[in-house]
Amino acid sequence: MQQSERLYTPGPTPLPPAVYDAAALPIIYHRSAEFTAIFREFSTSLQKVFLTSMPVITLMSSGTGAAEAAVMNLCGEHKKGATIANGRFGERWGTLMERYGMDVCTYKTEWGKAPDAEEIEVFLRNNPDLDMIWLVHCETSSGTLTDIQKLLPIIRQNSNALVCIDGITAIGVHECRMDEWGIDVLITASQKGLMSPPGLAFIALSQKAWDIVEKSSPKGIYFDLCKAREAYIKGTTPWTPAVTLVRATYTALQMIEQEGLENVWERHAKTAQRLRDFFMKNNISLFSQSPCNALTALAMPQQAHIIANKLLEHNIRVARGQKHLENDIIRVAHMGWFHEQDSIAIEQAFLEIIHHT
Ligand SMILES: *Cc1c(COP(=O)(O)O)cnc(C)c1O
């Protein structure tokens, strides 16, 4: 599989050749024993990445669908939600809860900053009786890591809310232990750290969250998590699954398992550190004050467009900023199927651009 342009965008990310091969297999019938066998093993592999003994439900959507499923099945009109927003995705989950008629309060920090533990504590004391609270583990809009492990006990001490973690760029990149850390809802998607094609979303719920789901009556059908779990127990999905994407993603999950999840985290940490060192040595400022290992956001005031286009001349596709930062940062992803030669290619392209401007 040859592609001249390399994708260093924070989703989709490059795929291993074996994943492309799996995606090229003939379609099988989804109500067959063959599919059920694959789906069961696939779901077990997902549990190993989420580090949970609870079912990991696969939804046929991008990651946003998993957040929608969480809100639709767990909350609704007149419930209270909070979002810890230090970037675009945290803001989005606030909007999502509002659309479902919830009362939403927002803890806001500047983009590029991680939420402050003491401020979160005060925020929770000022907002008692929350039903749901959203945190983004890696805020992809600014390349910022939030220390979920540190914040979870603080949230638990000050709130009974369900703690929902957007792990969309964190899973398969950063340490995240659903059961051990006591996460209630954990979501991710196929096209980021899991080095798979776009199109699948994954969601796992704690027992506390399932108890609430069982009593709820969601308005929709497609994202009804009780139906999804009934089918899951039988080794299938309620509606026609994206058979091709399941097979491709299963191949990627097996590769992660073979490498070892902790080794995968370690590899991402080393790669990210190497690139951060390179950028800083060359006087290119990092945008985030708490950089994550999935991507690096670089401060390029009024230059993001130009630099991104110059990188494209080197066959390197990066993402610019979002919203107000569109022309002020570029985001270089280094998650999933990313190796030393990718770091070298990125560094060489930057050096040439620096020396020609
Ligand atoms: C990519 C991303 C999303 C959106 O996911 P889609 O798959 O595009 O729906 C949400 N949150 C974070 C942190 C992301 O990186």
The ligand as an ORCA input file, in Angstrom:
! r2SCAN-3c Opt
* xyz 0 1
  C     -11.215     13.413     17.523
  C     -11.754     13.737     18.845
  C     -13.127     13.812     19.073
  C     -14.134     13.680     17.962
  O     -14.141     12.397     17.496
  P     -14.857     12.011     16.122
  O     -14.363     10.607     15.940
  O     -14.356     12.971     15.091
  O     -16.305     12.093     16.332
  C     -13.570     14.055     20.355
  N     -12.706     14.222     21.371
  C     -11.378     14.169     21.196
  C     -10.475     14.375     22.357
  C     -10.859     13.916     19.923
  O      -9.545     13.865     19.755
*
